[in-house]
């Protein structure tokens, strides 16, 4: 299974410039961000004041007067210590609560932006992507945004600021040796963390790839549940899934071992630095240059430095992963559809409904042409059928008309308007389709029908249900129209799904209707009933019918016969039979099969 093409190579530098795209989301709540930053500064000042309160408390207790019991000064210092500790926590919680709204809104905005962008991409992108892996890319990307916005603002900058302040205090109060030890340990820790993290990024990358592949395999297999059952390939699917799990297991193991190496090195640097600082402080106390309170102050400051420093290592590791995930998501946003609207493209205006294909040629690949110089005109309100053997290019004509792809050569006109010059949304609003393979949402029957026109009234929906001959079927269901259809409509038969698609088209009521093998899953009795309903529906509309069973299109005003991507014949049913060409051959073949 192919990994996502958006996974970033371990050797690729982190694209820090993507952070510029996050600033607008921060600025949406300027007052909240300002108050949160003020809380951050207050919390840091309280944190730095704690060791000093502890020092003076110890020094006041380490006196002759303190031996008789607690006096006013140490008691006040103890109360002050507790108060500062409480304030540090409370202010931090207020800060997180205020900024939480900012991060949540940013995740919502970005998630919606990616979702809308994916719907703007062309059909070929989605045909070449695996939905499971794509959803994981989006999920990781939005989570990465949340992490970066919280920790870049409230951890990395404040931690570095605290290190500089504490280092300065140690230098001016206790001398160069203490400041040197702290700075050297910080530099060593950061340098080791960055180098080790860069080294282990390849293992994180491999783990993410394995995770996406495993998830995609599971989703793909479950979406094709019926196919698996048809061929009794449960064991085969389980074996393939287990192979993906084995790759995931190995990637996880390597990632865990590399994490052990990183954490072990960081712990060693911290241990050496702590030992050096405390030994230096103990030596100062022994010489009489420092008090016991100073020793406690040094110990508290050292621990206070290394606590965020240790967290800084974690943050850097997560930033590497988060930036890779955000990079995947922004790569999705950078992907451009091959089908683009022109700037200020006007809406399509249909007054008559004439459709004209002028010398249209198209191929999905350069070495395999699908349509070759096709030209025909569908008159306003005319019913036209398109027939031909499998692979002749019938459904491709529909995709080009909906502008899922642009023609390689030639053009398609609706009422004289080139569909490449109008907006895609307005074009598709004027077209209705009953596809051969109807895919339904995992929702109720009524909501799936309402999808044809979300603003339709209940009366309109009931009329569409009757037109599609769904009323008797729905009446038999225990939950009637509230029956859920399952994933992709798995609980409905092919014919029932096609009737839902017909009801959708009825509800949309566009000026141009397309039926792509619309009755292929219906029995003969249902087919006749549906064809009568479709004939009534098509009245006054320009109608295109892609047909496999030729008996369903004998009343068409014009029949286009495609053969190997070319327009071989056209005419009415009787005219084509008299020509004794490709249509007559297909007709004779189907008649023999029915006999």
Rosetta blueprint (number, residue, H / E / L):
1 X L
2 X L
3 X L
4 X L
5 X L
6 X L
7 X L
8 X L
9 X L
10 X L
11 X L
12 X L
13 X L
14 X L
15 X L
16 X H
17 X H
18 X H
19 X H
20 X H
21 X H
22 X H
23 X H
24 X H
25 X H
26 X H
27 X H
28 X L
29 X L
30 X H
31 X H
32 X H
33 X H
34 X H
35 X H
36 X H
37 X H
38 X H
39 X H
40 X H
41 X H
42 X H
43 X H
44 X H
45 X H
46 X H
47 X H
48 X H
49 X H
50 X H
51 X H
52 X H
53 X H
54 X H
55 X H
56 X H
57 X H
58 X H
59 X H
60 X H
61 X H
62 X L
63 X L
64 X L
65 X H
66 X H
67 X H
68 X H
69 X L
70 X L
71 X L
72 X H
73 X H
74 X H
75 X H
76 X H
77 X H
78 X H
79 X H
80 X H
81 X H
82 X H
83 X H
84 X H
85 X H
86 X H
87 X H
88 X H
89 X H
90 X H
91 X H
92 X H
93 X H
94 X H
95 X H
96 X H
97 X H
98 X H
99 X H
100 X H
101 X H
102 X H
103 X H
104 X H
105 X H
106 X H
107 X H
108 X H
109 X H
110 X H
111 X H
112 X H
113 X H
114 X H
115 X H
116 X H
117 X H
118 X H
119 X H
120 X H
121 X L
122 X L
123 X H
124 X H
125 X H
126 X H
127 X H
128 X L
129 X L
130 X L
131 X H
132 X H
133 X H
134 X H
135 X H
136 X H
137 X H
138 X H
139 X H
140 X H
141 X H
142 X H
143 X H
144 X H
145 X H
146 X H
147 X H
148 X H
149 X H
150 X H
151 X H
152 X H
153 X H
154 X H
155 X H
156 X H
157 X H
158 X H
159 X H
160 X H
161 X H
162 X H
163 X H
164 X H
165 X H
166 X H
167 X H
168 X H
169 X H
170 X H
171 X H
172 X H
173 X H
174 X H
175 X L
176 X H
177 X H
178 X H
179 X H
180 X H
181 X H
182 X H
183 X H
184 X H
185 X H
186 X H
187 X H
188 X H
189 X H
190 X H
191 X H
192 X H
193 X H
194 X H
195 X H
196 X H
197 X H
198 X H
199 X H
200 X H
201 X H
202 X H
203 X H
204 X H
205 X H
206 X H
207 X H
208 X H
209 X H
210 X H
211 X H
212 X H
213 X H
214 X H
215 X H
216 X H
217 X H
218 X H
219 X H
220 X H
221 X H
222 X H
223 X H
224 X L
225 X H
226 X H
227 X H
228 X H
229 X H
230 X H
231 X L
232 X L
233 X L
234 X H
235 X H
236 X H
237 X H
238 X H
239 X H
240 X H
241 X H
242 X H
243 X H
244 X H
245 X H
246 X H
247 X H
248 X H
249 X H
250 X H
251 X H
252 X H
253 X H
254 X H
255 X H
256 X H
257 X H
258 X H
259 X H
260 X H
261 X H
262 X H
263 X H
264 X H
265 X H
266 X H
267 X H
268 X H
269 X H
270 X H
271 X H
272 X H
273 X H
274 X H
275 X H
276 X H
277 X H
278 X H
279 X H
280 X H
281 X H
282 X H
283 X H
284 X H
285 X H
286 X H
287 X H
288 X L
289 X L
290 X L
291 X L
292 X H
293 X H
294 X H
295 X H
296 X H
297 X H
298 X H
299 X H
300 X H
301 X H
302 X H
303 X H
304 X H
305 X H
306 X H
307 X H
308 X H
309 X H
310 X H
311 X H
312 X H
313 X H
314 X H
315 X H
316 X H
317 X H
318 X H
319 X H
320 X H
321 X H
322 X H
323 X H
324 X H
325 X H
326 X H
327 X H
328 X H
329 X H
330 X H
331 X H
332 X H
333 X H
334 X H
335 X L
336 X L
337 X L
338 X L
339 X L
340 X L
341 X L
342 X L
343 X L
344 X L
345 X L
346 X E
347 X L
348 X L
349 X L
350 X L
351 X L
352 X L
353 X L
354 X L
355 X E
356 X E
357 X E
358 X E
359 X E
360 X E
361 X E
362 X E
363 X E
364 X E
365 X E
366 X L
367 X L
368 X E
369 X E
370 X E
371 X E
372 X E
373 X E
374 X E
375 X E
376 X E
377 X E
378 X E
379 X L
380 X L
381 X L
382 X L
383 X E
384 X E
385 X E
386 X E
387 X E
388 X E
389 X L
390 X L
391 X L
392 X L
393 X L
394 X H
395 X H
396 X H
397 X H
398 X H
399 X H
400 X H
401 X H
402 X L
403 X L
404 X L
405 X L
406 X L
407 X L
408 X L
409 X E
410 X E
411 X E
412 X E
413 X E
414 X E
415 X L
416 X L
417 X E
418 X E
419 X L
420 X L
421 X L
422 X E
423 X L
424 X H
425 X H
426 X H
427 X H
428 X H
429 X H
430 X L
431 X E
432 X E
433 X E
434 X E
435 X L
436 X L
437 X L
438 X L
439 X L
440 X L
441 X L
442 X L
443 X L
444 X E
445 X H
446 X H
447 X H
448 X H
449 X H
450 X H
451 X L
452 X L
453 X L
454 X L
455 X L
456 X L
457 X L
458 X H
459 X H
460 X H
461 X H
462 X H
463 X H
464 X H
465 X H
466 X H
467 X H
468 X L
469 X L
470 X L
471 X H
472 X H
473 X H
474 X H
475 X H
476 X H
477 X L
478 X L
479 X L
480 X H
481 X H
482 X H
483 X L
484 X E
485 X L
486 X L
487 X H
488 X H
489 X H
490 X L
491 X L
492 X L
493 X L
494 X H
495 X H
496 X H
497 X H
498 X H
499 X H
500 X H
501 X H
502 X H
503 X H
504 X H
505 X H
506 X H
507 X H
508 X H
509 X L
510 X L
511 X L
512 X E
513 X E
514 X E
515 X E
516 X E
517 X L
518 X L
519 X L
520 X L
521 X L
522 X L
523 X L
524 X H
525 X H
526 X H
527 X H
528 X H
529 X H
530 X H
531 X H
532 X H
533 X H
534 X H
535 X H
536 X H
537 X H
538 X H
539 X L
540 X L
541 X L
542 X E
543 X E
544 X E
545 X E
546 X E
547 X L
548 X L
549 X L
550 X H
551 X H
552 X H
553 X L
554 X L
555 X L
556 X L
557 X L
558 X E
559 X E
560 X E
561 X E
562 X E
563 X E
564 X L
565 X L
566 X E
567 X E
568 X E
569 X E
570 X E
571 X E
572 X L
573 X H
574 X H
575 X H
576 X H
577 X H
578 X H
579 X H
580 X L
581 X L
582 X H
583 X H
584 X H
585 X H
586 X H
587 X H
588 X H
589 X H
590 X H
591 X H
592 X H
593 X H
594 X H
595 X L
